[in-house]
Amino acid sequence: MSQTNILLEAGTNELEIVEFHLDEKDPAEGTYKGYYGVNVAKVLEIIRMPKVTELPEVRHKSVLGAFNLRSQIIPLVDLSIWLGKERVQTTEEPKVVVTEFNNVNTAFLVSGVNRIHRISWEEVEAPNAYVSAMTNNSVTGVVKMDGRIIFLLDLERIVSDLNPQLGLRLDSSMDWAGAHPGYRALVADDSTVIREMIKSLLQKAGFKVEAVNNGKDAWERLLSIKARCEKENHPVTNYVQVIISDIEMPQMDGHNFCRRVKDDPVLKRLPVILFSSLITDKLRHKGISVGADDQVAKPEISYVAQKAITLIEKYAAEYDAKAAHPPAEAPQGLPHDHHPPATAPHGPIRLPHG
């Protein structure tokens, strides 16, 4: 399977996952299949087992080596070893899932690839403490489907643990002495580590931060703020000036959340920054289509606060300009917002299932 196009229209709160399996061995239960999945948007292609060259001084025994794929040297990770499982050799030829996220290419060895599923983020449950512990804290979501459980893997965590240099790091040289204190930000991210990093960064820049676990919680919080503002006749910016949201989250993803904000006549005044490993040249158009004001890839975390301040000040200036110069009264029978119909945009690009 080769990812040459984009599968889904943004903002529908759906995702497509590649389901694969590991043939595993349990001392009590014998041989069984463990089912796992990853967002299609992170998959470049699925290939047969390539010729692998060992790497010197690998940090973890799950790193089998590296291989050459169209002049790119890509490391290969055995997922069974990483997850602490004993993989069973079968007559089925193993497969290699080649991924791209955070501008890094990594390949993962699996026993076999099943199919692609289109599901709603509402079907994705957060893993409980037991599941996290049993999977080396490498699972971001759980999907129950056709009598089996599919674990959505946190490939970003695996890659950063194997190579700490690829993990998220804050730039300690950033100087916030001139930052404006008192701005309020709402942060949505299902990763506790990422939430705390963004919160710490924003607080250093003088922000007051409220953080929630997913887009659904963030949306409900905004509706609560909106209701309060309407009751008190206050602008919504009295309580929040910027939203920073991950994209991949259980219940409601960042694209759907952003679209809801921008479709709301009151909340659309709030700038939205999407912050995700899925911010790439190939996928950036998805955030644009749902009205995101900016998009930041996770390796650029240190710039989030700076971008947030810029957007807040831009929105405030535009609002002040509109208040100072209200539109002239339209001719009778012609509403203020009358415009000729816009040309319909092209439909979403489709990727056939491989």
C-alpha positions in Angstrom: 0.0 0.0 0.0 1.3 3.4 -0.9 0.0 6.7 0.5 -0.1 9.0 -2.5 -3.2 11.0 -1.6 -5.2 12.0 1.4 -8.0 9.6 2.5 -10.4 11.7 4.4 -12.0 15.2 4.3 -10.9 17.1 7.3 -13.4 18.0 10.1 -15.6 14.9 9.9 -14.3 13.5 13.2 -13.3 10.3 11.4 -10.0 8.6 11.0 -8.7 5.7 9.0 -6.5 3.2 10.7 -4.3 0.5 9.2 -4.9 -2.7 11.3 -2.1 -5.2 11.6 -1.4 -8.1 13.9 1.5 -9.7 15.8 1.6 -13.4 16.3 2.4 -13.7 20.0 3.0 -16.4 22.5 1.6 -16.5 26.0 2.8 -19.1 28.6 -0.8 -19.8 29.7 -2.8 -19.2 26.5 -0.3 -20.4 23.8 -0.2 -18.7 20.4 -2.6 -15.9 19.7 -2.9 -12.8 17.5 -2.6 -9.3 19.0 -4.3 -6.6 17.0 -2.9 -3.1 16.6 -3.5 0.0 14.5 -2.0 3.3 13.4 -3.5 6.3 11.7 -3.2 6.0 7.9 -2.0 9.6 7.7 1.3 8.4 9.3 1.8 5.5 6.9 3.9 6.0 3.8 3.7 2.4 2.6 3.7 -1.2 3.6 6.5 -3.5 2.2 7.9 -6.9 2.4 10.8 -7.6 4.8 13.8 -5.8 3.2 17.5 -6.6 3.6 18.5 -5.1 6.9 22.0 -3.9 8.0 22.8 -3.9 11.7 23.4 -0.6 13.3 26.3 0.0 15.7 25.5 0.8 19.4 21.7 0.6 19.2 19.9 1.8 22.3 17.3 -1.0 22.4 17.3 -4.6 21.2 14.0 -3.9 19.3 16.0 -1.9 16.7 17.0 -4.6 14.2 19.0 -2.3 12.0 18.3 -0.1 8.9 17.5 -0.6 5.3 17.7 1.5 2.1 14.4 2.6 0.6 14.7 4.8 -2.5 18.0 6.3 -1.2 16.7 6.8 2.3 18.2 5.0 5.2 15.3 3.9 7.5 15.6 2.2 10.9 13.6 -0.9 11.5 11.9 -1.6 14.8 10.5 -5.0 15.8 7.2 -4.1 17.5 7.0 -7.4 19.3 10.3 -6.8 21.1 9.4 -3.2 21.9 6.1 -4.3 23.4 7.7 -7.0 25.5 6.0 -9.8 23.5 7.4 -13.1 22.2 6.7 -13.1 18.5 6.0 -16.5 16.9 7.4 -17.4 13.5 4.6 -18.6 11.2 4.3 -19.4 7.5 3.0 -15.9 6.9 5.6 -13.5 5.5 6.1 -10.6 7.9 5.4 -7.1 6.7 7.1 -3.7 7.4 5.0 -0.6 8.0 7.0 2.5 6.9 5.8 5.7 8.7 6.4 9.4 8.5 5.6 11.8 11.3 7.4 14.8 12.9 9.5 14.8 9.7 11.1 11.5 10.6 10.8 8.1 8.8 10.7 4.9 10.8 9.7 1.3 9.9 8.0 -1.2 12.1 8.1 -5.0 11.7 4.8 -6.8 12.2 3.5 -10.3 11.5 0.9 -9.2 9.0 -1.4 -6.4 7.8 -5.1 -6.9 7.8 -7.0 -4.0 6.3 -7.9 -0.3 6.6 -10.9 0.7 8.8 -12.8 4.0 8.7 -14.1 4.8 12.2 -15.2 7.8 14.2 -13.0 9.2 17.0 -16.0 8.7 19.2 -15.3 5.0 18.9 -11.8 5.4 20.3 -11.5 4.9 24.1 -8.6 6.1 26.1 -6.4 3.2 27.5 -6.8 2.5 31.2 -3.8 2.2 33.5 -3.6 -1.6 33.1 -3.5 -1.4 29.3 -0.8 1.3 29.4 1.3 -0.8 31.8 1.0 -4.0 29.7 2.0 -2.2 26.5 5.0 -0.2 27.7 2.8 2.9 27.8 2.8 2.8 24.0 -1.0 2.8 23.4 -3.0 6.0 22.8 -6.4 4.5 22.1 -8.5 1.3 22.2 -11.1 0.3 19.5 -13.5 -2.5 20.0 -14.4 -4.0 16.6 -16.0 -7.3 15.4 -15.4 -9.1 18.6 -11.7 -8.1 19.0 -9.8 -5.2 20.5 -7.5 -3.1 18.4 -4.8 -1.1 20.3 -3.8 2.2 18.6 -0.1 2.6 19.1 1.7 5.7 20.1 4.5 5.5 17.5 5.8 8.9 18.5 6.5 7.8 22.0 8.3 4.7 20.7 10.5 6.7 18.3 11.4 9.4 20.9 12.2 6.7 23.6 14.4 4.9 21.1 16.1 8.1 20.1 15.8 10.9 22.7 17.2 13.4 20.3 14.0 13.1 18.3 11.8 13.8 21.4 10.2 17.1 22.1 12.4 19.6 23.8 11.8 23.2 24.9 14.3 25.8 23.7 15.7 27.2 27.0 17.1 30.2 25.2 13.6 31.7 24.5 13.3 35.0 26.3 9.9 36.0 27.5 10.9 39.2 29.3 8.8 41.3 26.9 5.8 39.0 26.9 2.4 40.4 27.8 1.1 38.7 30.9 -2.5 37.7 31.4 -3.5 36.1 28.1 -5.7 33.1 28.6 -5.2 29.9 26.6 -7.3 26.7 26.3 -5.1 23.6 25.5 -6.5 20.3 24.3 -4.2 17.3 24.1 -4.7 13.6 25.2 -1.0 13.2 26.1 -0.3 14.2 29.7 3.3 14.9 28.9 2.5 17.1 25.9 -0.2 19.0 27.9 2.3 19.8 30.7 5.0 20.9 28.2 2.7 23.3 26.4 1.2 24.5 29.7 4.7 25.2 31.1 5.8 26.9 27.9 2.8 29.2 27.9 3.0 30.0 31.6 6.6 31.1 31.1 5.3 33.5 28.5 2.8 34.9 31.0 -0.3 33.0 29.9 -3.0 31.6 32.2 -3.7 28.1 30.9 -6.6 25.7 31.1 -5.8 22.2 29.8 -8.3 19.4 28.9 -7.9 15.9 27.6 -9.6 16.0 24.2 -11.5 18.0 21.7 -14.9 17.1 23.1 -13.9 18.4 26.6 -12.5 21.6 25.0 -15.7 22.1 22.9 -18.0 21.6 26.0 -15.8 24.1 27.9 -16.1 26.7 25.2 -19.9 26.3 25.1 -19.9 26.9 28.8 -17.8 30.0 28.4 -20.0 31.2 25.6 -23.2 30.7 27.6 -21.7 32.7 30.5 -20.6 35.5 28.2 -24.1 35.8 26.7 -25.7 35.9 30.1 -23.3 38.5 31.4 -23.1 40.4 28.0 -19.3 40.0 27.9 -17.1 39.2 25.0 -15.8 35.6 24.9 -12.3 37.0 24.8 -12.7 38.0 28.5 -12.2 34.3 29.4 -10.0 32.9 26.6 -7.9 34.5 23.8 -6.4 31.5 22.0 -7.0 27.8 21.5 -4.1 25.3 21.0 -5.3 21.8 20.0 -3.8 18.4 19.1 -5.3 16.7 16.1 -5.4 13.0 17.1 -7.6 12.7 20.2 -10.3 10.3 21.4 -14.0 11.4 21.2 -13.3 14.5 19.1 -10.3 15.2 17.0 -8.6 18.6 16.5 -9.9 19.1 13.0 -13.5 18.6 14.0 -13.1 20.7 17.1 -11.5 23.5 15.0 -14.3 23.4 12.4 -16.9 23.7 15.2 -15.2 26.7 16.6 -14.9 28.5 13.2 -18.5 27.7 12.3 -19.8 29.3 15.5 -20.7 33.0 15.1 -19.3 33.9 18.6 -16.4 31.5 19.1 -14.9 32.1 15.6 -13.3 35.2 17.1 -10.8 32.9 18.9 -7.6 32.0 17.0 -7.0 28.3 16.8 -3.5 26.7 16.6 -3.3 23.1 15.6 -0.2 21.4 17.2 0.5 17.8 16.0 2.9 15.4 14.5 0.5 15.3 11.5 1.5 18.8 10.5 3.4 18.1 7.3 3.5 19.6 3.8 1.2 16.8 2.6 -1.4 17.2 5.3 -1.3 21.0 6.1 -4.2 21.6 3.7 -6.5 19.8 6.1 -6.0 22.3 8.8 -6.5 25.1 6.4 -9.8 23.6 5.2 -11.2 23.7 8.8 -10.1 27.3 9.4 -7.1 26.8 11.6 -5.2 30.1 12.0 -1.8 28.4 12.3 -0.4 24.9 12.4 2.7 23.9 14.3 4.6 20.6 14.0 5.6 19.0 17.4 9.3 19.5 16.9 8.6 23.3 16.8 6.9 23.3 20.2 9.1 26.2 21.4 7.4 28.6 18.9 3.8 27.9 20.1 3.7 30.7 22.6 5.2 33.2 20.2 2.6 32.3 17.5 -0.2 32.5 20.1 0.7 36.0 21.1 1.0 37.1 17.5 -2.5 35.8 16.7 -4.1 37.3 19.8 -2.7 40.7 18.9 -3.7 40.3 15.3 -7.3 39.4 16.2 -7.6 42.2 18.7 -6.3 44.8 16.2 -8.8 43.6 13.5 -11.7 43.7 16.0 -10.8 47.2 17.1 -10.5 48.3 13.5 -14.0 46.9 12.7 -15.5 48.6 15.8 -14.0 51.9 14.9 -15.2 51.7 11.3 -18.5 49.9 11.1 -19.8 49.0 7.6 -21.9 51.6 5.8 -25.6 51.0 5.7 -26.5 48.8 2.8 -29.1 49.9 0.2 -32.6 48.9 1.0 -33.3 45.2 0.2 -29.6 44.4 0.1 -28.2 42.7 3.2 -24.7 43.7 4.5 -23.3 40.2 4.0 -24.6 39.9 0.4 -21.8 38.5 -1.9 -21.9 36.7 -5.2 -21.7 32.9 -4.7 -18.1 31.7 -4.4 -16.7 29.1 -6.7 -17.1 25.6 -5.3 -13.8 24.2 -4.1 -12.4 21.0 -5.4 -13.5 17.9 -3.5 -11.2 16.0 -1.2 -8.4 14.0 -2.7 -9.1 10.2 -2.3 -6.6 7.4 -1.7 -7.8 4.0 -2.8 -7.5 1.3 -0.2 -4.5 -0.9 -0.9 
